[in-house]
């Protein structure tokens, strides 16, 4: 298991974290990653394209001219496909492009993408991008420039980290994601993946077995309830020792 230095907002070492081999040192399955990314991009398509057939286009109720005697080809409607302004034959209609991808395949593809970035030294963990709770784009960009010289950065943070989000949300080369939104496509299109310490701890605790964030949260709630539940007293069984008459 490899370790990674955790840097504070000043760029100084604030500790270390372990990189679990089952997440950051797995075999990269390129066909699997390709399938997951294609499915993700397909699901992002709006699919609202639509054309009108000759039954849907307006007009064309009357026969344009008589059947015989004009020397022209017979026509029944000016909204037939061969006319300008007519209907479209076999045109696109609204549809969903979503592809079903099992959760374990998505998790395996994400682990492969993160492993590829980790082997190249492109995974980082920081305490915070700014000191305190006051957003500062200048301070955050200065720290980011010290951390990496590559242009595209993916920053993974917790949803409650408003200071980091407000500091970097308007920077073109920086993409911000909540820890439960981390996906294979955004990892691959970014040069560096930067976790905040809180987001890293939450991520490592969840997707190692392919569980969703909701499932992990539910299991933790069940464990907490079991730990805090009072012990119930066992019912008395003294009457069974005296035989059938209870004497």
Residue frames relative to the residue before (quaternion, step in Angstrom):
aa qw qx qy qz dx dy dz
X 1.0000 0.0000 0.0000 0.0000 0.00 0.00 0.00
X 0.3112 -0.7609 0.5445 0.1663 3.56 -0.73 1.08
X 0.2946 -0.7323 0.5852 0.1857 3.53 -1.30 0.40
X 0.1785 -0.7724 0.6052 0.0727 3.53 -1.25 0.54
X 0.4472 -0.6886 0.5041 0.2678 3.56 -0.98 0.88
X 0.2648 -0.7281 0.6128 0.1559 3.53 -1.14 0.77
X 0.1811 -0.8038 0.5626 0.0680 3.58 -0.71 1.10
X 0.3716 -0.7032 0.5556 0.2425 3.54 -1.16 0.65
X 0.7471 -0.4157 0.2715 0.4419 3.58 -1.30 -0.01
X 0.6609 0.4937 -0.3038 0.4766 3.59 1.22 -0.40
X 0.5503 -0.6313 0.3844 0.3885 3.58 1.28 -0.06
X 0.5502 0.6073 -0.3951 0.4150 3.60 1.27 0.20
X 0.5855 -0.5917 0.4288 0.3510 3.53 -1.21 0.61
X 0.1066 -0.8152 0.5688 0.0242 3.56 -0.77 1.07
X 0.7823 -0.1865 0.1224 0.5816 3.59 1.27 0.04
X 0.3667 -0.7007 0.5585 0.2503 3.55 -1.30 -0.26
X 0.1519 -0.7502 0.6327 0.1177 3.53 -1.30 0.39
X 0.4371 -0.6722 0.5319 0.2725 3.53 -1.21 0.53
X 0.2802 -0.7301 0.5997 0.1699 3.54 -1.11 0.79
X 0.3214 -0.7691 0.5122 0.2069 3.63 -0.25 1.17
X 0.4890 -0.6899 0.4533 0.2819 3.55 -0.84 1.01
X 0.6445 0.5388 -0.3362 0.4258 3.60 1.07 -0.63
X 0.7072 0.3904 -0.2620 0.5280 3.60 1.28 -0.16
X 0.8253 0.2604 -0.0862 0.4937 3.57 0.79 -1.06
X 0.7538 0.2843 -0.2156 0.5518 3.61 1.18 0.27
X 0.3509 0.7288 -0.5065 0.2988 3.55 0.83 1.00
X 0.6028 -0.5488 0.4283 0.3898 3.55 -1.29 0.26
X 0.3841 -0.7309 0.5219 0.2141 3.56 -0.90 0.97
X 0.1458 -0.7811 0.6054 0.0467 3.56 -0.66 1.16
X 0.2610 -0.8207 0.4884 0.1402 3.57 0.00 1.31
X 0.6524 0.4936 -0.3525 0.4545 3.69 0.83 -0.73
X 0.6391 0.5169 -0.3305 0.4638 3.59 1.02 -0.73
X 0.6477 0.5106 -0.3165 0.4686 3.58 0.93 -0.88
X 0.6385 0.5276 -0.3246 0.4567 3.58 0.98 -0.85
X 0.6638 0.5074 -0.3103 0.4534 3.58 0.89 -0.90
X 0.6742 0.4947 -0.3010 0.4584 3.59 0.92 -0.88
X 0.6669 0.4969 -0.3095 0.4609 3.60 0.94 -0.85
X 0.6356 0.5193 -0.3320 0.4649 3.60 0.95 -0.82
X 0.6592 0.5019 -0.3094 0.4667 3.58 0.95 -0.84
X 0.6511 0.5170 -0.3201 0.4541 3.58 0.99 -0.80
X 0.6814 0.4705 -0.2914 0.4790 3.58 0.92 -0.85
X 0.6249 0.5300 -0.3432 0.4591 3.59 1.06 -0.68
X 0.6625 0.5088 -0.3091 0.4546 3.59 0.98 -0.81
X 0.6370 0.5364 -0.3291 0.4453 3.59 1.18 -0.48
X 0.5260 0.6347 -0.4184 0.3814 3.61 1.22 -0.23
X 0.4967 -0.6858 0.4500 0.2835 3.55 -0.95 0.88
X 0.1922 -0.8399 0.4898 0.1328 3.58 1.02 -0.75
X 0.4844 0.6869 -0.4255 0.3353 3.59 1.16 0.48
X 0.3550 0.7459 -0.4968 0.2662 3.61 1.24 0.21
X 0.0704 0.8065 -0.5789 0.0968 3.56 -0.96 0.85
X 0.0683 -0.7621 0.6420 0.0490 3.56 -1.12 0.72
X 0.4308 -0.6988 0.5121 0.2527 3.55 -1.23 0.47
X 0.3560 -0.7028 0.5750 0.2208 3.53 -1.02 0.83
X 0.6971 -0.4558 0.3283 0.4455 3.59 -1.26 0.06
X 0.6219 0.5310 -0.3475 0.4588 3.58 1.21 -0.34
X 0.7289 0.4343 -0.2322 0.4756 3.59 1.17 -0.51
X 0.6128 0.5695 -0.3612 0.4119 3.60 1.11 -0.55
X 0.5269 -0.6632 0.4362 0.3038 3.57 -1.08 0.73
X 0.7669 0.3788 -0.2777 0.4373 3.56 -1.23 0.55
X 0.6705 0.5577 -0.3428 0.3491 3.51 -1.34 -0.26
X 0.3633 0.7561 -0.4881 0.2412 3.59 1.09 0.46
X 0.7440 0.3788 -0.2139 0.5071 3.58 1.05 -0.71
X 0.5413 -0.5814 0.4895 0.3598 3.54 -1.21 0.52
X 0.4830 -0.7163 0.4057 0.2984 3.66 -0.64 1.02
X 0.7783 -0.1081 0.0650 0.6151 3.62 1.05 -0.65
X 0.6986 -0.5018 0.3131 0.4026 3.53 -1.28 0.36
X 0.6576 -0.5686 0.3463 0.3526 3.50 -1.20 0.61
X 0.8263 0.1405 -0.0360 0.5443 3.62 0.83 -0.95
X 0.7434 0.4699 -0.3024 0.3676 3.50 -1.32 0.30
X 0.6322 0.5400 -0.3523 0.4297 3.62 1.16 -0.04
X 0.4474 -0.6945 0.4532 0.3349 3.59 1.17 -0.41
X 0.6464 0.5006 -0.3228 0.4768 3.54 1.26 -0.06
X 0.6367 -0.5150 0.3940 0.4173 3.54 -1.25 0.27
X 0.5392 -0.6364 0.4451 0.3258 3.54 -1.04 0.77
X 0.0422 -0.7875 0.6148 -0.0117 3.57 -1.02 0.85
X 0.2616 -0.7865 0.5408 0.1435 3.55 -1.07 0.73
X 0.8060 0.0266 0.0062 0.5913 3.59 1.17 -0.46
X 0.4350 -0.6902 0.5093 0.2738 3.57 -1.04 0.74
X 0.6406 0.5026 -0.3331 0.4754 3.60 1.26 0.00
X 0.3546 0.7087 -0.5127 0.3303 3.57 1.21 0.46
X 0.6661 -0.5550 0.3120 0.3885 3.64 -1.05 0.60
X 0.6630 0.5247 -0.3318 0.4182 3.63 1.03 -0.58
X 0.6318 0.5201 -0.3384 0.4645 3.62 1.23 -0.18
X 0.5235 -0.5891 0.5064 0.3498 3.54 -1.21 0.58
X 0.7764 0.2608 -0.2175 0.5309 3.57 -0.74 1.02
X 0.5260 0.6380 -0.4078 0.3873 3.55 1.28 0.05
X 0.7060 -0.4540 0.3339 0.4290 3.53 -1.32 -0.06
X 0.4331 -0.6729 0.5428 0.2550 3.54 -1.35 0.31
X 0.3134 -0.7524 0.5550 0.1664 3.53 -0.95 0.96
X 0.8577 -0.0040 -0.0326 0.5131 3.58 -0.88 1.01
X 0.2799 0.7775 -0.5148 0.2285 3.58 0.99 0.78
X 0.6600 -0.5067 0.3630 0.4195 3.59 -1.27 0.18
X 0.1245 -0.7655 0.6284 0.0596 3.53 -1.16 0.73
X 0.6518 -0.5177 0.3539 0.4266 3.63 -1.12 0.42
X 0.1382 0.7800 -0.5959 0.1321 3.54 -0.93 0.94
X 0.4240 -0.6643 0.5476 0.2810 3.54 -1.28 0.31
X 0.2679 -0.7747 0.5564 0.1356 3.56 -0.91 0.96
X 0.3851 0.7554 -0.4660 0.2530 3.59 1.27 0.03
X 0.1581 -0.7606 0.6250 0.0766 3.53 -1.10 0.83
X 0.4243 -0.7032 0.5062 0.2631 3.56 -0.90 0.86
X 0.0056 0.7871 -0.6151 0.0454 3.55 -0.75 1.10
X 0.4319 -0.7134 0.4774 0.2766 3.64 -0.60 1.03
X 0.6090 -0.5916 0.3926 0.3535 3.56 -1.11 0.72
X 0.6560 0.5187 -0.3262 0.4407 3.58 0.96 -0.78
X 0.6158 0.5246 -0.3495 0.4726 3.60 1.10 -0.58
X 0.6409 0.5128 -0.3235 0.4708 3.58 0.98 -0.81
X 0.6679 0.4997 -0.3033 0.4607 3.58 0.92 -0.90
X 0.6577 0.5066 -0.3135 0.4610 3.60 0.97 -0.82
X 0.6453 0.5066 -0.3213 0.4730 3.60 1.01 -0.77
X 0.6467 0.5107 -0.3211 0.4668 3.60 0.99 -0.79
X 0.6425 0.5085 -0.3277 0.4704 3.59 0.97 -0.77
X 0.6462 0.5180 -0.3251 0.4565 3.58 1.00 -0.75
X 0.6584 0.5014 -0.3086 0.4690 3.59 0.96 -0.84
X 0.6656 0.4876 -0.3036 0.4765 3.59 0.96 -0.83
X 0.6245 0.5343 -0.3410 0.4563 3.59 1.04 -0.70
X 0.6346 0.5264 -0.3258 0.4627 3.57 1.01 -0.79
X 0.6741 0.4729 -0.2956 0.4843 3.60 0.96 -0.82
X 0.6566 0.5217 -0.3224 0.4391 3.59 0.96 -0.80
X 0.6473 0.5214 -0.3306 0.4469 3.61 0.98 -0.74
X 0.6999 0.4326 -0.2620 0.5044 3.58 1.16 -0.53
X 0.5123 -0.6656 0.4099 0.3557 3.59 1.26 0.13
X 0.5052 0.6721 -0.4016 0.3630 3.57 1.13 0.60
X 0.5708 0.5172 -0.4090 0.4892 3.57 1.19 0.53
X 0.0261 -0.8079 0.5870 -0.0455 3.57 -0.78 1.07
X 0.1542 -0.7524 0.6326 0.0997 3.54 -1.28 0.53
X 0.0324 -0.8001 0.5985 -0.0248 3.58 -0.81 1.02
X 0.5475 -0.5933 0.4744 0.3509 3.54 -1.23 0.51
X 0.7497 -0.2261 0.1960 0.5902 3.56 0.88 -1.00
X 0.4686 -0.6714 0.4963 0.2886 3.55 -1.23 0.42
X 0.7684 0.2016 -0.1233 0.5947 3.58 1.21 -0.41
X 0.4629 -0.6547 0.5206 0.2934 3.54 -1.23 0.53
X 0.8084 0.1927 -0.1651 0.5312 3.56 -0.77 1.02
X 0.6419 -0.5436 0.4018 0.3620 3.52 -1.33 -0.36
X 0.5410 0.6236 -0.4000 0.3980 3.59 1.28 0.12
X 0.3952 -0.7252 0.5020 0.2567 3.65 -0.63 1.00
X 0.0647 0.7775 -0.6228 0.0581 3.55 -1.13 0.73
X 0.3023 -0.7748 0.5303 0.1647 3.56 -0.36 1.23
X 0.6358 0.5369 -0.3357 0.4414 3.59 0.97 -0.80
X 0.6807 0.4765 -0.2971 0.4705 3.60 0.85 -0.90
X 0.6665 0.5086 -0.3083 0.4494 3.58 0.93 -0.87
X 0.6670 0.4836 -0.3048 0.4778 3.60 0.96 -0.79
X 0.6221 0.5356 -0.3436 0.4562 3.59 1.04 -0.69
X 0.6646 0.4826 -0.2987 0.4860 3.56 0.97 -0.82
X 0.6445 0.5238 -0.3211 0.4551 3.59 1.00 -0.80
X 0.6351 0.5273 -0.3301 0.4578 3.61 1.05 -0.73
X 0.6498 0.4952 -0.3181 0.4809 3.60 1.09 -0.63
X 0.6638 0.5348 -0.3026 0.4263 3.55 1.08 -0.73
X 0.8011 -0.0757 0.0839 0.5878 3.60 0.96 -0.83
X 0.3502 -0.7282 0.5521 0.2055 3.54 -1.19 0.62
X 0.5292 0.6287 -0.4111 0.3946 3.57 1.26 -0.15
X 0.5649 -0.6892 0.3435 0.2966 3.59 -0.92 0.89
X 0.7884 0.3374 -0.1760 0.4833 3.60 0.78 -0.98
X 0.0214 -0.8099 0.5848 -0.0413 3.55 -0.68 1.13
X 0.1984 -0.7396 0.6329 0.1138 3.53 -1.09 0.85
X 0.1060 -0.8037 0.5853 0.0192 3.56 -0.60 1.16
X 0.1565 -0.7874 0.5947 0.0418 3.54 -0.72 1.17
X 0.0877 0.8113 -0.5667 0.1137 3.56 -0.62 1.13
X 0.5749 -0.5619 0.4540 0.3842 3.54 -1.30 0.13
X 0.6273 -0.5726 0.3747 0.3718 3.55 -1.15 0.56
X 0.6973 0.4770 -0.2811 0.4553 3.59 1.09 -0.56
X 0.5278 0.6269 -0.4159 0.3943 3.61 1.27 0.01
X 0.0515 -0.8542 0.5173 0.0055 3.57 0.42 1.23
X 0.6041 0.5781 -0.3700 0.4049 3.61 1.04 -0.65
X 0.6843 0.4635 -0.2848 0.4856 3.60 0.89 -0.90
X 0.6515 0.5281 -0.3237 0.4381 3.57 0.91 -0.86
X 0.7079 0.4493 -0.2686 0.4742 3.58 0.88 -0.90
X 0.6282 0.5468 -0.3408 0.4361 3.58 1.13 -0.51
X 0.8249 0.2631 -0.0892 0.4923 3.59 0.97 -0.85
X 0.4670 0.7201 -0.4378 0.2677 3.61 1.18 -0.09
X 0.7203 0.4316 -0.2534 0.4803 3.62 1.15 -0.43
X 0.5168 0.6231 -0.4201 0.4101 3.60 1.27 0.27
X 0.4727 -0.7276 0.4207 0.2649 3.57 -0.63 1.16
X 0.7478 0.4302 -0.2326 0.4491 3.59 0.84 -0.95
X 0.6555 0.4836 -0.3039 0.4941 3.59 1.27 -0.05
X 0.1155 -0.7803 0.6130 0.0452 3.55 -0.90 0.99
X 0.1948 -0.7986 0.5648 0.0725 3.56 -0.72 1.12
X 0.0183 0.7854 -0.6178 0.0331 3.55 -1.00 0.90
X 0.4353 -0.6298 0.5667 0.3046 3.53 -1.17 0.61
X 0.6458 -0.5689 0.3362 0.3824 3.55 -1.11 0.67
X 0.6891 0.4629 -0.2949 0.4731 3.61 1.06 -0.62
X 0.6374 0.5085 -0.3318 0.4745 3.61 1.28 0.05
X 0.4186 0.7288 -0.4650 0.2780 3.61 1.24 -0.13
X 0.0445 0.8127 -0.5736 0.0926 3.57 -0.81 1.03
X 0.6894 -0.5191 0.3321 0.3806 3.53 -1.29 0.45
X 0.6611 0.5340 -0.3254 0.4146 3.59 0.83 -0.92
X 0.6990 0.4652 -0.2849 0.4624 3.60 0.82 -0.93
X 0.6008 0.5352 -0.3641 0.4691 3.60 1.12 -0.54
X 0.7000 0.4865 -0.2797 0.4416 3.59 0.88 -0.93
X 0.7123 0.4489 -0.2718 0.4661 3.60 0.99 -0.71
X 0.6495 0.4778 -0.3203 0.4973 3.61 1.27 -0.01
X 0.4869 -0.6670 0.4827 0.2915 3.55 -1.12 0.68
X 0.7976 0.0972 -0.0223 0.5949 3.59 1.00 -0.85
X 0.2219 -0.7386 0.6229 0.1317 3.54 -1.18 0.72
X 0.0534 -0.8165 0.5737 -0.0358 3.56 -0.55 1.21
X 0.1520 -0.7832 0.6005 0.0543 3.56 -0.70 1.16
X 0.3518 -0.6223 0.6301 0.3033 3.51 -1.23 0.45
X 0.6538 -0.5443 0.3429 0.3984 3.58 -1.13 0.59
X 0.6646 0.5007 -0.3123 0.4584 3.59 0.91 -0.87
X 0.6653 0.4930 -0.3057 0.4701 3.59 0.97 -0.82
X 0.6304 0.5348 -0.3374 0.4503 3.59 1.02 -0.76
X 0.6580 0.5046 -0.3151 0.4616 3.58 0.89 -0.89
X 0.6656 0.4965 -0.3062 0.4655 3.58 0.97 -0.83
X 0.6605 0.5110 -0.3128 0.4526 3.59 1.01 -0.78
X 0.6752 0.4931 -0.3026 0.4575 3.58 0.85 -0.93
X 0.6636 0.5156 -0.3104 0.4444 3.58 1.04 -0.68
X 0.7436 0.4677 -0.2292 0.4192 3.60 1.14 -0.53
X 0.8655 0.2762 -0.1358 0.3952 3.58 0.14 -1.28
X 0.3604 0.7609 -0.4936 0.2182 3.65 1.15 0.20
X 0.7626 0.3172 -0.1895 0.5310 3.59 1.13 -0.56
X 0.6230 -0.5721 0.3368 0.4137 3.56 1.22 0.33
X 0.4391 0.6938 -0.4670 0.3283 3.60 1.23 0.22
X 0.4563 -0.6463 0.5305 0.3044 3.53 -1.20 0.52
X 0.6562 -0.5146 0.3701 0.4093 3.55 -1.24 0.38
X 0.6361 0.5306 -0.3328 0.4507 3.59 1.04 -0.75
X 0.6597 0.5037 -0.3161 0.4595 3.58 0.95 -0.83
X 0.6368 0.5203 -0.3281 0.4649 3.57 1.01 -0.81
X 0.6564 0.5071 -0.3137 0.4621 3.58 0.93 -0.89
X 0.6541 0.5145 -0.3213 0.4520 3.59 0.95 -0.83
X 0.6643 0.4972 -0.3109 0.4635 3.59 0.95 -0.83
X 0.6375 0.5148 -0.3316 0.4676 3.57 1.05 -0.70
X 0.6340 0.5196 -0.3352 0.4645 3.58 0.99 -0.78
X 0.6451 0.5160 -0.3264 0.4594 3.58 0.99 -0.79
X 0.6469 0.5127 -0.3193 0.4656 3.58 1.01 -0.80
X 0.6492 0.5131 -0.3193 0.4618 3.58 0.99 -0.82
X 0.6547 0.5062 -0.3175 0.4629 3.58 0.97 -0.83
X 0.6531 0.5103 -0.3200 0.4591 3.58 1.00 -0.79
X 0.6652 0.5121 -0.3063 0.4489 3.57 1.04 -0.76
X 0.7426 0.4031 -0.2173 0.4887 3.59 1.07 -0.73
X 0.5032 0.6594 -0.4344 0.3512 3.63 1.20 -0.16
X 0.4457 -0.6912 0.4903 0.2884 3.65 -0.89 0.86
X 0.5072 -0.6409 0.4842 0.3125 3.54 -1.15 0.67
X 0.3106 -0.7531 0.5539 0.1720 3.59 -0.89 0.94
X 0.4695 -0.6825 0.4855 0.2793 3.57 -1.01 0.87
X 0.4679 -0.6740 0.4950 0.2859 3.56 -1.04 0.80
X 0.5155 -0.6500 0.4477 0.3336 3.64 -0.95 0.74
X 0.5507 -0.6228 0.4468 0.3305 3.55 -1.13 0.72
X 0.1349 -0.8050 0.5761 0.0434 3.57 -0.98 0.90
X 0.2961 0.8075 -0.4756 0.1847 3.57 1.21 0.42
X 0.6297 0.5688 -0.3522 0.3948 3.65 1.00 -0.64
X 0.6166 0.5699 -0.3596 0.4070 3.59 1.13 -0.49
X 0.6277 0.5703 -0.3418 0.4048 3.59 1.18 -0.39
X 0.6980 0.4969 -0.2651 0.4422 3.66 1.20 -0.39
X 0.6321 -0.5637 0.3370 0.4113 3.59 1.15 0.36
X 0.7652 -0.3948 0.2623 0.4356 3.53 -1.33 -0.19
X 0.7214 0.4426 -0.2720 0.4579 3.61 0.99 -0.75
X 0.4600 -0.7163 0.4264 0.3056 3.59 1.28 -0.05
X 0.5380 0.6233 -0.4100 0.3924 3.67 1.24 0.20
